[in-house]
């Protein structure tokens, strides 16, 4: 009995020691950025918009940010008012004033002000992410960041050199107006309308706007590798962010993928999907939703299992090429080469 007890204690100590070593393992994405200075200060455009009283206020806004207000007037207010894109300046001013004076809009604005009185944590995390971005892509510009109230039309929008964040789309999964049937918002989306998703979603949207998919690359493998590159770049820019947040998974979904990683890979190969360009045959494996869809795919399978697999392939490829930079990864558009040289084996 004593011998067994001693063995048990030794084993426990070994496991604890192994756990400490694992937790102390250096994150390769935490590179030295000491000589790079990025400081993002978010402009609160919702306050500006909701302070419009006359044509002069309107003119000042348009002069200072033509791109954003063109987007806001056409895609937000235009949507709410039936898509009418008026050109007369007086009508635009009148439409904007009526829009911000709606009771529902005022209530939504007040909810945003209450929930997001302080954005310092978001500014800090965005500044850190784009410091890494500038490290990996020194020739690319760092965007400015603004916030607005959509309402419920846009979570993240990217303009020429600007990221817009619709804060009304991040008021928490228990925010009752999200459940309004007329909005038609599915539960899997509502669960991600939380503060912790703002920075990852903004970074992802920016990367998607900066790095276009290679022209003519329409096979499932091409799409897997492209999305895998996006997620791997998020690894590099957001080294402290959980994988589940980056890909938008809920409790247990990452674990499911890891447990059935071989079966996912085998399924895609056995169905001859890897090299097909027929989107209808694989769309259910790459688009967001409550689960992945496909012949023989169990409903327990998390959404976007092919995208997750592409992420693992790109990670394996970069592990096999430790001297390759992120910029060089994006320059390589041969997805078959990436798959082959990754030596990926689930």
Secondary structure, 3 states (H helix, E strand, C coil): CHHHHHHHHHHHHHHHHHHHHHHCCCCCCCCCCCCCCCCCCCEEHHHHHCCCCCHHHHHHHHHHCHHHHHHHHHHHHHHHCCCCCCCCHHHHHHHHHHHHHCHHHHHHHHHHHHHCCCCHHHHHHHHHHHHHHHHHCCCCCCCEEEEECCCCCCCEEECCCEEEEEHHHCCCCCCHHHHCHHHCCCHHHHCCCCCCHHHHHHHHHHHHHHCCCCCCCCCHHHHHHHHHHHHHHHHHHCCCCCHHHHHCCCCCHHHHHHHCHHHHHHHHHHCCCCCCCCHHHHHHHCCCCCCCCCCCCCCCCCCCHHHHHHHHHHHHHHHHCCCCCHHHHHHCCCHHHHHHHHCCCC
